[in-house]
């Protein structure tokens, strides 16, 4: 590589970094919350409620964001607007009332099975956060924690239909919604969007929530070559982002997703 080529590459890299920072600053702000699924856990004050509400909001987070928020708020009403207490203590009669809930292909039976899966997990480990923190420390990786979480969730009796709504990293899925949920719970900064509740998992270990918008934008910017949106693509894009911020690579999720949603780079 010639000196001129190296200099040009470094200039292009610097310009890309500046663009990512500018877009991050544009979207990682409280105004982002109202139209995003993260609005659902932001409606609660306690950590337990935020963990449970966040998991359910992330679970139904595909499609139109405004529709997701409406469905998430409606789901919280089914959970008596007290998601942690409902998961831990709902009676059979209260669980039966979940049958009327539906969000696209996620139905009331799926919701009931997820409530019971979380109930068992919380009884065994105390909370979702403690489970993820312990699983991360045991496995040493986010993929290991995601795999352990899926196994734990389906340890109780359930209809196989609900399994499609919890992606399997062991099968190579991108696990966009789970990665997004982890971003919400782990990341901490002064912007007020993410919660930073799970301190035993470092931000540096997180992976990009990869969907159509972030994937297309990552490819446009030269951060991702793989065409398929699977876990290999997640790892590739995240590794590229780590070169710009090794301590908090997923902060650029705001940049990629926001620019993708708005239809381009401005």
Steps between C-alpha positions, in 0.01 A plus 500: 500500500641837400520795736241681288259205515546464876437870546183482290376199696566677827313808377202290396502324836512830685208632295300183572571535871384862493181397319424224752556743788277763341219253442540355849461848648191561288313188608627407847285753681177494704292598197579155360302329776136584424481323162728209591418174684731612781214729598329200660757433776548876540143505630614328821721609788619173657777285358285184515221663299743645248667163448171317446334776295817539294515131419140493383537822302809361327321171431235669283740753343465429133307700242377858535641665812184693585296179475753325725467775761118479489513121535753526780287744698199274446702201618591683820130552568452124468776469761309741728763768434709315758704259285739370765223428750288338230782271388570390856146476638224490237229242570374245248198721442721800427724293274193379307407860421820536298340285229342807340832672437654496152780685323543370147611136545563537874178384663353468846624145547851613413469778756381257766786258428753783520353621829534150645850459359605826663329400824707184520819683405442772761424245770819316421730801456326800658455711188575514129792730569662266748456213257668686214781633718574155641473333160737755349751448777473122466525484121721804449298613200170653394424210261543259790262705715242519219511124451463439874206740520312324222552163664381635835190662349386175341571280800132519602214339306404715200342498158777464239346794311654745745854382424504693173483823701829442682781472247773239535858622475606135492314468170672809363214748537582872522303524829423865425235539767707338774806707408282811511365399841856453628593843366213652697593322822882520484596828330547804719570858395373848576239506222211341692392244239659171612471394864841363604348262755722194453843617616667158502485483120743742331372718218799387297353148484171602337406420140323715244123444470502419129182551297421614147574865578827453689614230259440707189665806651799299624551367147464846351773628731730205436465359850345173386571283197288195582165513321297282734373653824609221734729468801813499285390836362431626853852402606656656190319833534561518875871433454516785248327734747740395776784654300335840553400449865626176659340586835151566365462385139122464512455874558511520121178302480331840533694628199433203272138448598411868499656567162337186361158601630535849359599367161860601472799697622445867561 
